[in-house]
Structures are given as C-alpha cells and as structure tokens.
Amino acid sequence: MLPSLARLLTLSALLAPALAHAQSGTGWQACSGIADAAQRLACFDRWAASQAPAEPSVPATAAVPAPAAPVAAPTTAPASVAAAPQPATSAPRVPPARLRLTQRDGCREARFTELTRFWELEPDADCGTFGLRVFHPISLDLVKGDRVNRQPTSEHDTNNAASPVGYDTAETRVQLSIRTKLAGNLFTRDRPGASDSIWFAYTQQSYWQVFSPQISRPFRSTDHEPELIYVMPLQSARPGAWRLRLGGLGVVHQSNGQSLPLSRSWNRIYLLGGAERGPWELQARLWKRIPESAANDDNPHISDYIGRAEARLAWRESRENLLAATWRHSLRRDARGSLRLEWFRALSDDGQGGTGGLQLHTQLFSGYGDSLLDYNFRRTVFSVGLALVDW
C-alpha cells in the first residue's frame, strides 16, 4: 500500500502545475470558448507551446571556463614526441672542412701529381687494396719490323731452334698489364701525408702473326712477367722543383712458358726511384739478375743484351698528349740495350686532368729484348694502335 501511495503522490506533483494552469482559465478550456476559428487555433498553439519543457538555464559564469593552473613542462619529451620529425629551420648549414669524394673518385683527383696518383703516395690518393689498376699500358698495336727472328738462338746449346719459320715482319702486338695493391701504410703511420705500399703486378706481351695465313697465323712469342714491388714515398711534391718522390724495391720473374729449344726465362731484383717536376716525370730501375746454374740457364749473358738499368722520361705536353722515352743499358763497355719512344694521344677528355682513358698509341723501338726470344736479336720496330692507360 505504501508504494502505491508514493506513486500517487509523485503523479500529483507532476500534474499540479497543469491543473493549476487549467484552473486559472488560461488553459485549453479557455481556448474552446473562442468563437473565431483562427483565434481559437492560435490559442491552442500558444497553450501547446507552454507545455514544452523549459531549457535548463546556464549560469553566465559557466560560459567562460576558469583558467587552469599552470603546469610545469616536463624535462624530457615523451618518446613519441621526440621521434616526430622536426620542421626544417632556416639556420645556415655549416659546410664540412673539405669535400670528400668517393674513394674511387677521390684517389684520382686532378690536384695530385702523376706519380702520386700512380703509386698512391698520399693517404688521400689511396684507392684501396685488391682493386685492379693498369700497370703498363694495355694495348693492341699493328707492328712493322725491319726484320724478324725466324730462328731464335741462345748461347746455351739446347736452346737453339732447329730450323727457321716463315714469320712475316708485319704482325700485331697484344699487351695486358694489371696491378693490385696488397697492403698500404705499413711503415708511414707516423708520417702525415705519406703512404707506402706493396703491389703485385702482371704483364703479358704477345706477338701474333695475324698476317701469315700460310703458317696458320701463330703467336710467335708470349712473355709472362709477374712482379712484387714495395714503394716508399720520399719527398713531397713542390711546384717548380725537381723532387725525389719515391724509392722502392722489386723482384720480377719473366719467362715465355715454352719448352726447349725455345724456352727463355730469368729472375731479377731491382731498385726503383721516381722524381718529377711539373709536367716532367722520371723513373729509373737498376737490377741484378738472380744467378742460375749453367745447366738451367736458357739465355746466358742476357743482361749484356737487354741491360742492367732502365730510365723512363715522360713529358705531359698537354692534357691530350704524353711523350715518353725509355732507355735501357747494359752498363758495360760493350754497350747494348734499347731505346723506346712513345706518344700517347687522348681520344677523350674527362676533365680530370689525369692520364686515363683510351688513347692512340704510337711507338718506335730499336735494340735488344723486344721479346725474350729476341733477347740477343737486334731489330727496329714501328707500331701504332690503341692503348688503355687507366680506367
């Protein structure tokens, strides 16, 4: 009974305003007594509007929220904020102390001298270890000799050809020559601006009788020449002055890989030196043959013919032209040896000032040792072709 009484009291409280409004004569009962239809409808509309629930009033002070108390900024930004990319600023960028190119490009910069680039005498000129470089020019030449060795001979009894072969004085010469640095900066770590190095090089030269179809165009001779070289920088380059740039030590084996009676070979150790001044470059070698027993010596007295010393003088006349002369001498009263004159003409200019690239190659040789089979055979040879000096 008590819950029913509570519900009745709640309903009475809700209907009290409407009953009071109706009893005041302003409710819908008052509208029903109006004769004019339009006015009666308008009265009902006003009464209906008065029954709609009123909107809750909002205090004027609630429209503007109270300012929040200041909060101290955290000393460390959250990880998500710290990782967010920051907008670019207009602050000037500080340039590096020196622009470093890639290792391959940097080691061939035009600011280095010829000997610095070739032997990588400075740390900035270092092209790294175990990469391939050109040693002597890689070349393909057409050759014309004043004569050709058709029946090679030697002062050893078993190294004389039994009969002549109909070789032509016109032939081609193919030369492959590469090197690689095995190690660098071994004993120069306390010398800023200097870098010594150990190199392995291999040179192969072949004379090919391509114009002799009657004898099936054979390779007349092929010489193999591996060598090991240590190079030490000495003086730094100085404009306008001759400077002894490097010294070195090498050991070299040379042979033609043939059997008797055409077998030829010898081994040498040599001292190496290099100097330069501006466009001029001078390199020299002085060697000593490693002795062999008389029974195994394919080419006795070879040093008396090919020589015991070599000097190469090169002049870079311009970016396109390089002239070189190589002189070998026996260093004996009965002077023998050879002279080689060369001209290299660049076919393209990469703008770097170096000696690399494909070049026109012209050569004049006169003397002994144009090949191992010709160690004791003197001849004069003119050749023209293409050479790859570097890549």
C-alpha positions in Angstrom: 0.0 0.0 0.0 2.9 2.4 0.8 4.4 2.1 -2.7 1.1 2.8 -4.3 0.7 5.9 -2.2 4.2 7.1 -3.1 3.4 6.7 -6.8 0.2 8.6 -6.4 1.9 11.5 -4.6 4.6 11.7 -7.4 1.9 11.8 -10.1 0.0 14.5 -8.2 3.2 16.6 -8.0 3.7 16.3 -11.8 0.1 17.2 -12.7 -0.2 20.0 -10.2 1.2 22.8 -12.4 -1.1 21.7 -15.3 -4.2 21.6 -13.1 -3.3 25.0 -11.6 -2.9 26.4 -15.1 -6.2 24.9 -16.2 -8.0 26.2 -13.2 -6.7 29.8 -13.8 -8.7 29.9 -17.0 -5.7 30.2 -19.3 -5.6 26.5 -20.3 -7.1 24.8 -23.3 -10.6 25.1 -21.7 -10.4 28.9 -22.1 -9.4 28.4 -25.8 -12.5 26.3 -26.5 -14.8 29.2 -25.7 -13.4 31.4 -28.5 -15.9 31.6 -31.4 -13.4 32.6 -34.2 -11.8 29.6 -35.6 -8.4 31.2 -36.4 -8.2 32.8 -33.0 -9.2 29.5 -31.3 -6.4 27.7 -33.2 -3.9 30.3 -32.2 -4.9 29.9 -28.6 -4.5 26.2 -28.7 -1.0 26.7 -30.3 0.0 29.0 -27.5 -1.2 26.6 -24.9 0.7 23.7 -26.6 3.9 25.7 -26.7 3.5 26.5 -23.0 3.5 22.8 -22.2 7.0 22.1 -23.7 9.8 21.6 -21.1 11.9 24.6 -20.4 15.6 24.5 -21.5 17.9 24.4 -18.4 19.4 27.7 -17.7 23.2 28.0 -17.7 24.8 30.5 -15.4 26.6 33.3 -17.1 29.8 32.3 -15.4 29.8 28.8 -16.9 30.3 30.1 -20.5 33.9 31.0 -19.8 35.9 28.2 -18.2 38.2 29.1 -15.3 41.8 29.3 -16.3 43.7 26.1 -15.5 46.5 26.2 -13.0 50.0 26.4 -14.8 51.7 23.0 -15.2 55.4 22.7 -15.3 56.7 21.4 -18.6 58.3 18.0 -18.5 62.1 18.0 -18.6 62.1 15.1 -21.1 59.8 14.9 -24.1 57.8 11.6 -24.5 59.3 9.1 -26.9 56.5 9.6 -29.4 57.1 13.4 -29.4 60.9 13.0 -29.6 60.7 10.7 -32.5 58.5 13.1 -34.5 60.3 14.8 -37.4 61.1 18.4 -36.7 60.3 21.1 -39.2 63.2 22.5 -41.2 64.7 25.7 -39.9 66.3 28.5 -41.9 69.5 28.3 -39.9 72.6 28.3 -42.2 74.3 24.9 -42.6 77.9 24.6 -41.6 79.9 23.2 -44.5 82.4 20.4 -43.9 86.0 21.2 -43.6 86.8 19.6 -47.1 84.5 17.9 -49.6 85.3 14.2 -49.7 84.5 12.4 -52.9 84.0 8.7 -53.1 87.2 6.6 -52.6 87.4 5.7 -56.3 86.9 9.3 -57.4 89.0 10.9 -54.6 92.0 8.8 -55.4 92.1 10.2 -58.9 91.6 13.9 -58.1 93.4 16.2 -60.5 95.2 18.0 -57.7 97.5 15.1 -57.3 100.7 14.7 -59.4 101.2 11.9 -61.8 103.4 9.9 -59.5 101.1 10.5 -56.6 98.2 9.1 -58.5 100.0 6.2 -60.0 101.7 4.9 -56.8 99.1 6.4 -54.4 101.8 8.1 -52.4 99.4 10.1 -50.1 96.6 8.8 -47.9 94.0 10.9 -49.8 95.2 9.3 -53.1 94.7 5.7 -51.8 92.3 3.7 -54.0 92.2 0.8 -51.6 93.6 -2.7 -51.7 93.0 -5.6 -54.1 91.4 -3.4 -56.7 92.7 -3.7 -60.3 94.7 -0.9 -61.9 96.6 -0.6 -65.1 100.4 -1.1 -64.8 102.0 -0.8 -68.2 99.6 0.3 -71.0 97.1 -2.3 -72.1 97.5 -2.1 -75.9 96.7 -3.6 -79.3 99.2 -2.4 -82.0 100.0 -3.1 -85.6 103.7 -3.7 -85.9 106.2 -3.5 -88.7 109.8 -4.5 -88.1 112.9 -4.1 -90.2 113.4 -7.9 -89.7 112.0 -10.7 -87.6 113.7 -13.5 -85.7 112.8 -16.6 -87.7 115.3 -18.9 -86.0 115.8 -17.9 -82.3 119.2 -18.8 -80.9 120.9 -18.8 -77.5 124.4 -19.3 -76.1 123.1 -22.4 -74.4 123.5 -25.5 -76.7 120.0 -26.8 -76.1 118.2 -23.5 -76.7 118.6 -23.1 -80.5 115.8 -23.6 -82.9 116.5 -26.4 -85.4 115.0 -24.7 -88.5 113.7 -21.3 -89.5 109.9 -20.5 -89.5 108.4 -18.2 -92.2 107.4 -15.4 -90.0 106.3 -12.1 -91.5 107.9 -8.7 -90.5 104.3 -7.4 -90.2 102.4 -8.6 -87.1 100.3 -7.4 -84.2 101.3 -7.0 -80.6 98.9 -7.5 -77.7 99.9 -6.4 -74.2 97.9 -6.9 -71.0 99.3 -5.4 -67.8 97.5 -5.0 -64.5 98.4 -4.5 -60.8 96.8 -4.5 -57.4 97.8 -3.1 -54.0 98.3 -5.8 -51.5 98.8 -3.5 -48.5 99.3 0.1 -47.7 100.6 2.5 -45.0 102.9 -0.1 -43.4 105.8 2.0 -42.2 104.5 5.5 -42.7 101.8 5.8 -40.0 103.9 8.4 -38.2 104.4 10.5 -41.4 101.3 12.6 -42.2 100.7 12.9 -45.9 102.7 9.8 -46.9 101.7 6.3 -47.6 103.9 3.4 -48.6 102.5 0.3 -50.3 103.2 -3.3 -51.6 102.0 -4.2 -55.1 101.6 -7.3 -57.2 101.8 -6.7 -61.0 101.4 -9.0 -64.0 102.3 -8.2 -67.6 101.8 -10.4 -70.7 103.0 -9.4 -74.1 102.3 -11.5 -77.3 103.4 -11.1 -80.9 100.7 -12.5 -83.2 101.5 -13.4 -86.8 98.0 -12.4 -87.9 99.2 -11.6 -91.5 100.7 -15.1 -92.0 97.9 -17.4 -93.2 100.4 -19.7 -94.8 101.6 -20.8 -91.3 98.2 -20.6 -89.6 98.7 -17.2 -88.0 100.5 -18.4 -84.9 101.6 -16.4 -81.8 105.3 -16.0 -82.4 106.1 -15.3 -78.8 104.3 -14.7 -75.5 106.1 -13.4 -72.4 104.8 -13.5 -68.9 106.1 -11.1 -66.2 104.8 -11.2 -62.6 106.5 -9.0 -60.1 106.2 -7.9 -56.5 107.0 -4.2 -55.7 107.4 -2.2 -52.5 107.1 1.6 -52.8 108.1 4.2 -50.2 107.3 7.9 -50.6 110.3 10.2 -50.1 109.9 13.9 -50.8 106.6 15.7 -51.1 105.7 17.4 -54.4 106.8 21.1 -54.7 105.8 23.2 -57.7 108.7 24.3 -59.9 111.3 22.0 -58.4 112.6 18.5 -59.1 111.6 16.3 -56.2 112.6 12.7 -55.5 109.1 11.4 -54.9 109.7 7.7 -54.2 112.0 4.8 -53.8 111.3 1.1 -54.0 112.4 -2.5 -54.2 111.1 -5.2 -56.6 111.5 -8.8 -57.6 110.4 -9.9 -61.0 110.3 -13.2 -63.0 110.0 -13.2 -66.8 109.6 -16.3 -69.0 107.9 -17.3 -72.3 106.5 -20.5 -71.0 107.8 -22.6 -73.9 109.7 -25.8 -73.9 113.1 -26.5 -75.3 114.6 -25.2 -77.5 112.6 -22.0 -77.3 112.4 -21.8 -73.5 113.6 -18.4 -72.1 113.5 -17.1 -68.5 115.3 -15.0 -65.9 114.7 -13.6 -62.5 115.8 -10.1 -61.1 115.7 -7.9 -58.1 115.7 -4.2 -58.7 115.8 -0.8 -57.0 113.2 1.7 -58.1 113.3 5.5 -58.0 110.9 8.2 -59.2 111.2 12.0 -59.5 109.0 14.7 -61.0 108.8 18.4 -61.7 105.6 19.8 -63.1 104.8 18.0 -66.4 108.1 16.1 -66.3 108.4 12.7 -64.8 111.5 10.4 -64.4 111.5 6.8 -63.2 114.5 4.6 -63.1 115.3 1.0 -62.2 118.7 -0.7 -61.5 118.5 -4.5 -61.4 120.6 -7.5 -60.6 119.9 -10.9 -62.2 119.4 -13.8 -59.7 122.1 -16.3 -60.8 121.2 -19.7 -62.3 123.3 -22.7 -62.8 124.8 -23.1 -66.3 122.8 -26.2 -66.9 119.5 -24.4 -66.3 120.3 -21.0 -67.9 118.1 -20.7 -71.0 119.7 -17.4 -72.0 123.2 -16.8 -70.8 124.5 -13.2 -70.7 121.0 -11.8 -71.1 121.9 -8.8 -69.0 124.6 -7.9 -71.5 122.0 -7.6 -74.2 118.7 -6.4 -72.6 120.6 -4.3 -70.0 121.1 -3.8 -66.3 119.4 -0.4 -65.9 116.4 1.4 -67.3 115.3 5.1 -67.2 112.0 6.5 -68.4 111.5 10.2 -69.0 107.9 11.3 -69.7 106.6 14.8 -70.6 102.9 15.7 -70.4 102.9 18.3 -73.2 99.2 19.0 -72.6 96.1 17.2 -71.2 95.8 15.3 -74.5 99.5 14.5 -75.3 102.1 12.4 -73.4 105.6 11.8 -74.8 107.9 9.2 -73.3 111.4 7.8 -73.9 112.6 4.6 -72.2 116.3 3.8 -72.3 118.0 0.5 -71.3 121.7 0.0 -71.0 124.0 -3.0 -70.2 126.3 -0.8 -68.1 129.3 -2.4 -69.8 131.9 -1.1 -72.2 130.3 -3.2 -75.0 127.2 -1.1 -74.7 124.0 -2.7 -75.6 120.4 -2.2 -74.7 117.4 -0.4 -76.3 115.6 2.8 -76.9 111.8 3.1 -76.9 110.0 6.3 -78.0 106.2 6.6 -77.4 103.4 9.1 -78.0 100.1 8.8 -76.3 97.2 10.9 -77.6 94.0 11.0 -75.6 90.9 10.3 -77.6 88.6 11.8 -75.0 88.9 14.3 -72.1 87.2 13.5 -68.8 88.1 16.9 -67.4 90.0 15.5 -64.5 93.5 16.2 -65.9 94.6 12.6 -65.5 96.3 10.2 -67.9 93.5 7.6 -68.0 91.2 6.5 -70.8 91.6 5.1 -74.3 94.4 6.6 -76.2 96.1 6.5 -79.6 99.5 4.8 -79.1 102.5 5.2 -81.4 105.9 3.6 -80.6 109.3 3.3 -82.1 111.7 0.6 -80.6 115.3 -0.1 -81.5 117.6 -2.5 -79.8 117.6 -5.9 -78.0 115.0 -7.6 -75.9 111.8 -6.6 -77.7 110.7 -10.1 -76.5 112.5 -12.8 -74.6 113.1 -14.8 -77.8 114.7 -11.6 -79.2 117.0 -11.0 -76.1 120.1 -11.3 -78.3 118.4 -10.3 -81.6 118.6 -6.6 -82.6 115.8 -5.1 -84.5 113.8 -1.8 -85.1 110.1 -1.8 -84.8 107.4 0.8 -85.5 103.9 0.3 -84.2 100.6 2.1 -84.0 97.4 1.2 -82.2 95.2 1.8 -79.2 96.2 1.8 -75.5 94.2 1.8 -72.3 96.3 3.7 -69.8 93.9 3.6 -66.9 90.2 3.1 -66.1 
